[in-house]
Amino acid sequence: MISAFFIFNQKGEVLISRLYRTDLKRSIADVFRIQVVSNSDVRSPIITLGSTSFFHVRVSNLYIVAVTKCNANAALVFEFCYRFIAIAKSYFGKIDEEAVKNNFVLIYELIDEINDFGYPQNSEIDTLKTYITTESVMSTSIAAEESSKITTQATGTTSWRRGDVKYKKNEAFVDVVETVNLSMSSKGTILRADVDGHIMMRAYLSGTPECKFGLNDKLVIDKSERGLSDAVELDDCRFHQCVRLNEFDSNRTISFIPPDGEFELMRYRSTSNVKLPLKIIPSVTELGTTQVQYVVTVKTNFNNKLSATNVVVRIPTPLNTTSVDCKVPNGKAKYVPAENVVVWKIPRIQGGQEITLSASAELTSTTHRQVWARPPIDVDFQVLMFTASGLIVRFLKVFEKSNYQSIKWVRYLTKASGSYQVRF
Amino acid sequence: MSGQGGQDAKFFQRGKIQEFRAELQAAESKDKKFTKRKTVLKKIVANITMGNDMSPLFTDVIQCLGIPLLEIKKMVYLFLVCYGRSKADQIHLVIPSFLQDCNDRNPLVRALAIRTMSYIPIPVVTEALTEQLRHCLKDRDPYVRKTAAICVAKLYTADPRKAERGGFVEMLRDLMLDSNATVVSNAVAALSEIGDRQDGVIFKLNLTVANKLLTALGESSEWGQIYILDSLLRYVPERHEDAELMAERIIVQLQHANSAVVLTTIKVLLYLMNYMDNRRLMEYICKKMGPPLVTLLSSGPEVQYVALRNILLIIQRRPSVLKNDVKVFFCKYNDPIYVKLAKLEIMYRLAREENAKEVLAELQEYASEVDVDFVRKAVRSIGRLAIKVEPAADDCIQALLDLIETKVTYVVQEAVIVIKDIFRRYPGKYEGIIPTLCENLDSLDEPESKAAMIWIVGQFADRIDNADELMDDLTYTFMEESVEVQLALLTASVKLFIYKSQSDTSKALVHKVLKWVTEEVDNPDLRDRGFMYWRLLAINPAVAGEIVLAEKPAITTDADRMDRGALDQLLLHTGTLGSIYHKNPETFIRNAAGKALTDSPALNTLSRQVLVPVARNNLPPTAIRIPGPGPPEPPKPSAEPVRTNGSLMPVPTASSSNTDLIDVSASQEGGEEGDGEGEGEEEEYAAAPMGTVDPYANLDNAFEGYLADEPRPQTNNMLLQA
């Protein structure tokens, strides 16, 4: 299991160092600094030197590092690093060098609690916050009964929820967030189009509410058993640990006692009938060796009551581009030499519309003509109240023994960030 | 509480021992809320972090233990964890305080005390701990019990014999039946750790306990689920139904959000399938495993990488898991390089006649990217695709020719290397492109591609009009070439001579080369090969021709597949480092426990035939035995107590009520080597008569020629430097 846990800044300085086992010395941190931080060409998140393995995850300007001396469960180690990041974000609002330095004592407390002898322990944020706090606690002032409550919760079957949650107004917000991944060939054929869906829930519900959740899904394990027309085919789904997997397996109901506050209830993947909200039609012509002409059309492919916002189209230009002249009817287009792209920002496009950028890039003549790799055009956008998979929340029922009324809100958002790519 | 938190960054400054000591002493007066001492302690912790030795402050810091502030206590404890071991002579000063905390009313404090004590593995502390631990393992609070369970693992690491004598292993085993799932899973984790040690006790599960653990599975935290699932590999099904039933119970865990739970579940399912008989259920399980594996590709890039390296293994053993999903492995432009390289290998493996077109189109796209390794691998994959899928060969050759047109040197060189293999795979089909290749002779500057091109020139010298001129040019720098190229040149000039024995150039050339290699080159391989050719040609040129130009065995991609037995063994490490490097852990990690399928009546016949025993790399060599000629000798009877192979023989232990549930036997029984190893030895004997071919012979060939960028552990030279 994990022998040591470190946090490094970009310079390779140690911000947190916790050895869980005596099979390592603190000086092992120097090895990581030499091998990874000062190495400009790191080609793996795992480096094994002799029997020692370094696992690292980069987040903002930090390296989160776990070191092992055994045949560790690599997935577990990375999940632990991810979890640490999530906890830190929740505690400090962000995770970067400043946040770590400002809270290093608290971080030591946390990593002593969520990991014992290299074995990850209860790491439910809601529970942790009940007994690891930024406030000074007198050790005598924690009543033993209070502590027992905490320990029971930390080790109990619903370790993610405190029992004494109270709200005046009982509300639950459900956000269905879909990320569309598209890869389209230069000939306009779809190489892959799929949806990564996340259902985020913010539960502000009193007591110990029992929730039941329903979608218009039809989990397709066997592709041959197609049926109902409005049902969405999900290739796979994964649930927060509060969801009773056995019940889902036997009768497809999603039932759970939610953690208090925000959490990711479910993640799913869909590859069939993906509705692509934006269509990109590029036409790029290289005129001789000194000019490239672009005509890029963006077409919205949804109801005209909806609109795509924060649209950013990134159009690659050859490395030897000197200047680009852009004409756009909507938004702003600008050549960014540092990244070799034309960035076209469109604040809003309504459904059923179509707008076109035309541009021409001037190139310097180079002695030996290098072939231009033509990276794909990449588009980011957001469309509210639209799901690319067609998924709809059918119901969310809340049962609690005090029988209170609760209000539920559902929002849908489809977005793309960095993975909606069209080759040309 | 969840606010932006502290403002402690200012303490991140190097300080001197003397200053801190003075500050601590000064803080003793007028420090009602202990804020002054808290500040000094924070500075000290910051300095520990920065690597400054704060141990001289030992006596000063432990003065603060009396302060009733939890935050201060935790900082002092952290200090003790860091320096306690080096202060064996003074550590007794804090024992009373520890003992007091061990009996605190607050369960969090009790747990904190034993947790901290167990982090200081020196006799004084361990001695004090053992007494407390015994109570804590039976504490009424589950939080204390779950902490105590891990403490036993720590105690065992510090002093195995003491832990055994103290009966802690038995107490841990009892904890596996605890009513609280967190306690159960931590006990399992601790027992697994002990069981993996070479000097540890054997930790095996029987059906009853395995089923008990499965009950706890549903109530465990995600981490606890991983520990429990992992331990199921210690259960050996005796009947097909047992394996099948267990698989049905855990299969729901594939839907878990934590990727480690998913991968560990897959590991157990793959393991159990070795003991199953029901084809339909096995197909169902394979079908169920596919989607969750693909979903892992929407996790962070690090987890994607772990998943991809595992998928590569899984689809070799169970191709039906992902056979229709090649598209999901297409690379995104912004994937990290390690993800791209791993995806490329999977794409190649999933390529078949039906999807070859799509795969080829992707590979062509990648061949124009920036990263040199990735481009090379893409080009090479195009060639491998041509060899693997015959109907796609024409398109692949065309793609390679297009790539050669780009004149990018590393692309051309890669293309030449694969084209050589394509010529061998489809003799007489594509030689027409040789002239195109010859045009690019000058851009070849790496040994491998140069040797490949020379091979082509020599092999097809009869079809290349100016072959002798080309060879003459190529040999111009003979003495400066690498051995690989020199060997190729030698063979090619002999072939040229055999084809064109009338040509004076070729005659002079072969003479010149033979003279060089036999008289001027120091490399024995080269020299011996030179002499061999020379004598062949001198004695009978006609026969020499038959030998040198004999028909070559066809190239296939069969060698790409890993041996089934080796795969079965490697898949027992699914999700771990071993699965990333495709190596058994005992081959690259010191003291790592090897794993092997255990024989049982339920083990399917084929798995049994190819069963690979645990390698014994870690044992010190005792005596070297060289088998004499003749049939292999029958295995010598083991000195250990006889154990029926694979079945559970309860070994009685002192004062235990549940021995029939778990096999926990003290380690001394197996003699000096310890039981864990003894078992491996026994299995090795059992498997020996079936012929022990090196199971790893094939491993490195899994992707021939790709070793350069294959992830692998490095030797620890770098560690020594630091």
HADDOCK unambig.tbl for C-alpha pairs under 7 A between the chains (distance, minus, plus):
assign (segid A and resid 14 and name CA) (segid B and resid 49 and name CA) 6.64 0.50 0.50
assign (segid A and resid 14 and name CA) (segid B and resid 50 and name CA) 6.06 0.50 0.50
assign (segid A and resid 15 and name CA) (segid B and resid 49 and name CA) 6.44 0.50 0.50
assign (segid A and resid 16 and name CA) (segid B and resid 49 and name CA) 5.84 0.50 0.50
assign (segid A and resid 17 and name CA) (segid B and resid 49 and name CA) 5.63 0.50 0.50
assign (segid A and resid 30 and name CA) (segid B and resid 722 and name CA) 6.73 0.50 0.50
assign (segid A and resid 31 and name CA) (segid B and resid 719 and name CA) 6.50 0.50 0.50
assign (segid A and resid 31 and name CA) (segid B and resid 722 and name CA) 5.99 0.50 0.50
assign (segid A and resid 43 and name CA) (segid B and resid 337 and name CA) 6.49 0.50 0.50
assign (segid A and resid 43 and name CA) (segid B and resid 338 and name CA) 5.80 0.50 0.50
assign (segid A and resid 44 and name CA) (segid B and resid 338 and name CA) 5.66 0.50 0.50
assign (segid A and resid 45 and name CA) (segid B and resid 302 and name CA) 6.13 0.50 0.50
assign (segid A and resid 47 and name CA) (segid B and resid 713 and name CA) 6.97 0.50 0.50
assign (segid A and resid 48 and name CA) (segid B and resid 713 and name CA) 4.63 0.50 0.50
assign (segid A and resid 48 and name CA) (segid B and resid 714 and name CA) 5.96 0.50 0.50
assign (segid A and resid 49 and name CA) (segid B and resid 713 and name CA) 5.90 0.50 0.50
assign (segid A and resid 49 and name CA) (segid B and resid 714 and name CA) 4.80 0.50 0.50
assign (segid A and resid 49 and name CA) (segid B and resid 715 and name CA) 5.50 0.50 0.50
assign (segid A and resid 49 and name CA) (segid B and resid 716 and name CA) 4.73 0.50 0.50
assign (segid A and resid 49 and name CA) (segid B and resid 719 and name CA) 6.92 0.50 0.50
assign (segid A and resid 50 and name CA) (segid B and resid 588 and name CA) 6.95 0.50 0.50
assign (segid A and resid 50 and name CA) (segid B and resid 589 and name CA) 6.80 0.50 0.50
assign (segid A and resid 50 and name CA) (segid B and resid 713 and name CA) 6.82 0.50 0.50
assign (segid A and resid 50 and name CA) (segid B and resid 714 and name CA) 5.95 0.50 0.50
assign (segid A and resid 50 and name CA) (segid B and resid 715 and name CA) 4.71 0.50 0.50
assign (segid A and resid 50 and name CA) (segid B and resid 716 and name CA) 4.07 0.50 0.50
assign (segid A and resid 51 and name CA) (segid B and resid 588 and name CA) 6.51 0.50 0.50
assign (segid A and resid 51 and name CA) (segid B and resid 589 and name CA) 4.40 0.50 0.50
assign (segid A and resid 51 and name CA) (segid B and resid 590 and name CA) 5.80 0.50 0.50
assign (segid A and resid 70 and name CA) (segid B and resid 589 and name CA) 6.49 0.50 0.50
assign (segid A and resid 70 and name CA) (segid B and resid 592 and name CA) 6.14 0.50 0.50
assign (segid A and resid 71 and name CA) (segid B and resid 576 and name CA) 6.08 0.50 0.50
assign (segid A and resid 71 and name CA) (segid B and resid 577 and name CA) 5.44 0.50 0.50
assign (segid A and resid 71 and name CA) (segid B and resid 578 and name CA) 6.52 0.50 0.50
assign (segid A and resid 71 and name CA) (segid B and resid 585 and name CA) 5.96 0.50 0.50
assign (segid A and resid 71 and name CA) (segid B and resid 592 and name CA) 6.51 0.50 0.50
assign (segid A and resid 72 and name CA) (segid B and resid 576 and name CA) 5.39 0.50 0.50
assign (segid A and resid 72 and name CA) (segid B and resid 577 and name CA) 5.92 0.50 0.50
assign (segid A and resid 73 and name CA) (segid B and resid 575 and name CA) 5.62 0.50 0.50
assign (segid A and resid 73 and name CA) (segid B and resid 576 and name CA) 4.03 0.50 0.50
assign (segid A and resid 73 and name CA) (segid B and resid 577 and name CA) 6.54 0.50 0.50
assign (segid A and resid 74 and name CA) (segid B and resid 306 and name CA) 6.82 0.50 0.50
assign (segid A and resid 74 and name CA) (segid B and resid 575 and name CA) 5.88 0.50 0.50
assign (segid A and resid 74 and name CA) (segid B and resid 576 and name CA) 4.91 0.50 0.50
assign (segid A and resid 74 and name CA) (segid B and resid 577 and name CA) 5.85 0.50 0.50
assign (segid A and resid 75 and name CA) (segid B and resid 259 and name CA) 6.36 0.50 0.50
assign (segid A and resid 75 and name CA) (segid B and resid 260 and name CA) 4.71 0.50 0.50
assign (segid A and resid 75 and name CA) (segid B and resid 303 and name CA) 6.02 0.50 0.50
assign (segid A and resid 75 and name CA) (segid B and resid 306 and name CA) 6.46 0.50 0.50
assign (segid A and resid 75 and name CA) (segid B and resid 575 and name CA) 5.98 0.50 0.50
assign (segid A and resid 76 and name CA) (segid B and resid 260 and name CA) 4.86 0.50 0.50
assign (segid A and resid 78 and name CA) (segid B and resid 302 and name CA) 6.84 0.50 0.50
assign (segid A and resid 78 and name CA) (segid B and resid 303 and name CA) 6.54 0.50 0.50
assign (segid A and resid 79 and name CA) (segid B and resid 260 and name CA) 6.98 0.50 0.50
assign (segid A and resid 90 and name CA) (segid B and resid 2 and name CA) 6.55 0.50 0.50
assign (segid A and resid 91 and name CA) (segid B and resid 2 and name CA) 4.65 0.50 0.50
assign (segid A and resid 91 and name CA) (segid B and resid 3 and name CA) 6.61 0.50 0.50
assign (segid A and resid 92 and name CA) (segid B and resid 2 and name CA) 6.40 0.50 0.50
assign (segid A and resid 92 and name CA) (segid B and resid 3 and name CA) 6.05 0.50 0.50
assign (segid A and resid 92 and name CA) (segid B and resid 4 and name CA) 4.56 0.50 0.50
assign (segid A and resid 92 and name CA) (segid B and resid 5 and name CA) 5.84 0.50 0.50
assign (segid A and resid 93 and name CA) (segid B and resid 3 and name CA) 6.90 0.50 0.50
assign (segid A and resid 93 and name CA) (segid B and resid 4 and name CA) 5.85 0.50 0.50
assign (segid A and resid 101 and name CA) (segid B and resid 8 and name CA) 6.31 0.50 0.50
assign (segid A and resid 101 and name CA) (segid B and resid 9 and name CA) 4.54 0.50 0.50
assign (segid A and resid 102 and name CA) (segid B and resid 6 and name CA) 5.13 0.50 0.50
assign (segid A and resid 102 and name CA) (segid B and resid 7 and name CA) 4.60 0.50 0.50
assign (segid A and resid 102 and name CA) (segid B and resid 8 and name CA) 4.10 0.50 0.50
assign (segid A and resid 102 and name CA) (segid B and resid 9 and name CA) 4.26 0.50 0.50
assign (segid A and resid 103 and name CA) (segid B and resid 5 and name CA) 6.69 0.50 0.50
assign (segid A and resid 103 and name CA) (segid B and resid 6 and name CA) 5.13 0.50 0.50
assign (segid A and resid 103 and name CA) (segid B and resid 7 and name CA) 6.86 0.50 0.50
assign (segid A and resid 103 and name CA) (segid B and resid 8 and name CA) 5.92 0.50 0.50
assign (segid A and resid 105 and name CA) (segid B and resid 42 and name CA) 6.91 0.50 0.50
assign (segid A and resid 120 and name CA) (segid B and resid 223 and name CA) 6.27 0.50 0.50
assign (segid A and resid 121 and name CA) (segid B and resid 223 and name CA) 6.62 0.50 0.50
assign (segid A and resid 122 and name CA) (segid B and resid 221 and name CA) 6.83 0.50 0.50
assign (segid A and resid 133 and name CA) (segid B and resid 1 and name CA) 6.28 0.50 0.50
assign (segid A and resid 134 and name CA) (segid B and resid 1 and name CA) 6.46 0.50 0.50
assign (segid A and resid 134 and name CA) (segid B and resid 5 and name CA) 6.38 0.50 0.50
assign (segid A and resid 136 and name CA) (segid B and resid 71 and name CA) 6.48 0.50 0.50
assign (segid A and resid 137 and name CA) (segid B and resid 69 and name CA) 6.10 0.50 0.50
assign (segid A and resid 137 and name CA) (segid B and resid 70 and name CA) 5.82 0.50 0.50
assign (segid A and resid 137 and name CA) (segid B and resid 71 and name CA) 6.84 0.50 0.50
assign (segid A and resid 138 and name CA) (segid B and resid 68 and name CA) 5.81 0.50 0.50
assign (segid A and resid 138 and name CA) (segid B and resid 69 and name CA) 4.41 0.50 0.50
assign (segid A and resid 138 and name CA) (segid B and resid 70 and name CA) 5.70 0.50 0.50
assign (segid A and resid 139 and name CA) (segid B and resid 68 and name CA) 5.44 0.50 0.50
assign (segid A and resid 139 and name CA) (segid B and resid 69 and name CA) 5.19 0.50 0.50
assign (segid A and resid 139 and name CA) (segid B and resid 70 and name CA) 4.75 0.50 0.50
assign (segid A and resid 140 and name CA) (segid B and resid 68 and name CA) 6.55 0.50 0.50
assign (segid A and resid 144 and name CA) (segid B and resid 105 and name CA) 5.80 0.50 0.50
assign (segid A and resid 144 and name CA) (segid B and resid 106 and name CA) 4.59 0.50 0.50
assign (segid A and resid 147 and name CA) (segid B and resid 106 and name CA) 6.19 0.50 0.50
assign (segid A and resid 147 and name CA) (segid B and resid 107 and name CA) 6.53 0.50 0.50
assign (segid A and resid 147 and name CA) (segid B and resid 108 and name CA) 6.59 0.50 0.50
assign (segid A and resid 148 and name CA) (segid B and resid 107 and name CA) 6.56 0.50 0.50
assign (segid A and resid 151 and name CA) (segid B and resid 143 and name CA) 5.32 0.50 0.50
assign (segid A and resid 152 and name CA) (segid B and resid 142 and name CA) 6.82 0.50 0.50
assign (segid A and resid 152 and name CA) (segid B and resid 143 and name CA) 6.98 0.50 0.50
assign (segid A and resid 155 and name CA) (segid B and resid 142 and name CA) 6.62 0.50 0.50
assign (segid A and resid 155 and name CA) (segid B and resid 143 and name CA) 6.12 0.50 0.50
assign (segid A and resid 155 and name CA) (segid B and resid 182 and name CA) 5.42 0.50 0.50
assign (segid A and resid 157 and name CA) (segid B and resid 219 and name CA) 5.05 0.50 0.50
assign (segid A and resid 157 and name CA) (segid B and resid 220 and name CA) 6.64 0.50 0.50
assign (segid A and resid 192 and name CA) (segid B and resid 327 and name CA) 6.38 0.50 0.50
assign (segid A and resid 221 and name CA) (segid B and resid 288 and name CA) 6.86 0.50 0.50
assign (segid A and resid 235 and name CA) (segid B and resid 291 and name CA) 6.22 0.50 0.50
assign (segid A and resid 236 and name CA) (segid B and resid 291 and name CA) 5.46 0.50 0.50
assign (segid A and resid 236 and name CA) (segid B and resid 292 and name CA) 6.28 0.50 0.50
assign (segid A and resid 236 and name CA) (segid B and resid 295 and name CA) 6.98 0.50 0.50
assign (segid A and resid 237 and name CA) (segid B and resid 255 and name CA) 6.17 0.50 0.50
assign (segid A and resid 238 and name CA) (segid B and resid 255 and name CA) 4.38 0.50 0.50
assign (segid A and resid 238 and name CA) (segid B and resid 256 and name CA) 5.13 0.50 0.50
assign (segid A and resid 238 and name CA) (segid B and resid 257 and name CA) 4.96 0.50 0.50
assign (segid A and resid 239 and name CA) (segid B and resid 255 and name CA) 6.16 0.50 0.50
assign (segid A and resid 239 and name CA) (segid B and resid 256 and name CA) 5.32 0.50 0.50
assign (segid A and resid 239 and name CA) (segid B and resid 257 and name CA) 5.01 0.50 0.50
assign (segid A and resid 240 and name CA) (segid B and resid 256 and name CA) 6.75 0.50 0.50
assign (segid A and resid 240 and name CA) (segid B and resid 257 and name CA) 5.48 0.50 0.50
assign (segid A and resid 241 and name CA) (segid B and resid 222 and name CA) 6.87 0.50 0.50
assign (segid A and resid 241 and name CA) (segid B and resid 256 and name CA) 6.66 0.50 0.50
assign (segid A and resid 241 and name CA) (segid B and resid 257 and name CA) 6.89 0.50 0.50
assign (segid A and resid 245 and name CA) (segid B and resid 252 and name CA) 5.88 0.50 0.50
assign (segid A and resid 246 and name CA) (segid B and resid 252 and name CA) 6.31 0.50 0.50
assign (segid A and resid 249 and name CA) (segid B and resid 252 and name CA) 6.36 0.50 0.50
assign (segid A and resid 269 and name CA) (segid B and resid 295 and name CA) 6.76 0.50 0.50
assign (segid A and resid 373 and name CA) (segid B and resid 368 and name CA) 5.22 0.50 0.50
assign (segid A and resid 373 and name CA) (segid B and resid 369 and name CA) 5.63 0.50 0.50
